[in-house]
Amino acid sequence: MDLRIGDHVRVLRTRVHVHPGVIVGILPRRVRVEFPHGGYGNSPYIEDFYPDKLEKEPSA
């Protein structure tokens, strides 16, 4: 899958619903995703994922 900085993605989780986020960095084997309203108190947070755990949001 061709992932780029700025892409809107969803994280595929087995037990949790999908979280929408934006790619903010490409690391050697992982992708850094920022969740604008995903943290405690609706604050943004950043987490790294393997690319196969991400799915691109359909473009609007």
C-alpha positions in Angstrom: 0.0 0.0 0.0 1.3 3.5 -0.9 1.1 5.5 2.3 2.2 9.2 2.4 2.5 11.9 5.0 -0.9 13.7 5.2 -2.9 10.6 4.3 -6.0 10.0 6.4 -6.0 6.4 7.7 -7.9 4.1 10.0 -6.2 1.7 12.3 -7.4 -1.9 12.1 -7.7 -3.3 15.6 -9.2 -6.6 16.6 -10.9 -5.5 19.9 -11.4 -1.8 19.5 -13.3 0.2 16.9 -11.3 1.9 14.2 -9.7 5.3 15.0 -9.3 7.9 12.2 -5.9 9.6 12.1 -3.4 11.4 9.8 0.0 10.2 8.9 2.7 12.6 10.2 5.8 10.5 9.6 7.3 7.5 7.8 9.8 5.5 9.8 11.9 2.6 8.6 9.4 -0.1 9.3 6.5 1.8 10.9 4.2 4.7 10.1 3.6 7.5 12.6 0.0 8.5 12.9 -1.5 11.5 14.8 -5.0 11.2 16.2 -6.4 14.7 16.4 -9.0 14.0 19.0 -8.1 10.5 20.2 -6.3 11.2 23.5 -7.6 11.8 27.0 -9.8 14.9 27.1 -10.0 14.9 23.3 -6.3 15.9 23.1 -4.2 14.8 20.1 -1.7 12.0 20.5 0.8 10.2 18.2 1.4 6.5 17.9 3.5 4.3 15.5 2.0 1.3 13.6 3.2 -1.3 11.2 1.8 -0.4 7.7 -0.3 -3.6 7.5 -2.3 -2.4 10.5 -3.5 0.7 8.6 -6.2 1.3 6.0 -6.5 4.4 3.9 -9.7 6.4 4.3 -11.6 6.7 1.1 -11.0 10.1 -0.5 -13.8 12.6 -0.3 
